[in-house]
Amino acid sequence: MPHVDYFFTVLSPYVYLAGTRLEAIAARHGATITYKPLDTSALFPRTGGQILKDRHPSRQDYRLQEMRRQAKKAGLPLNLRPAFFPTNGAPAAYAVISAQKAGGGDMGKLVHAIGSAVWAKDLNIAEDEVIRDCLSQAGFDPAVADRGLLSGAETYAANLEEAVSRGAFGVPFYITGTDERFWGQDRLDDLDAHLSGNL
């Protein structure tokens, strides 16, 4: 059975713009997904990148243009300058980790609900009530957010180390069970083609 390890941050606009296309691709191919949220502010410097505020203005300007275009292609609403970005993404990431362990809901919907809270609804995903609402939207028990905080923090840190060791340097980043790597939501069609045996 094919498998995809999905490295992402809950704060990325491109993770939000991926929607639930990964889950649709996985369903078509009978693939499983492991969700691995991590901290990109720690990932970028370790893999040759720069955090957003340190990038050259031309790169920052291009990012905004690209986000606008990708949102239009995806048919998703997008606020280019959301009210709560950046914010502390760790609590929402811990909730994702806890939800994956608990089961009972839709992980793709959960990740997308968190992204939508930031990029479409101007909500602060560092707040407990926002996280709980995202869990509910995805069919999880909202109390999942209160469970396993220590283990969530440990997994969050371990996901970063795993990403670095396996060659991930940005998000969203998809790595198959055969170590084929795909960076960016705009490479999901390539992942689909690979799982089909056409690429």
Protein Blocks (a to p, Z undefined) as FASTA:
>chain_A
ZZddddddfkbmklmmnmmmlmmmmmmnopacddddddfklmmmmnopacfklpcfklmm
mmmmmmmmmmmmnopacdfbafbbccdfklmmmmmmmmmmngoiafklmmmmmmmmmmmn
opafkbfklmmmmmmmnopafklmmgoklmmmmmmmmmmmmmmmnopabdcddddfkopa
cedjklmmmmmmmmnopZZ
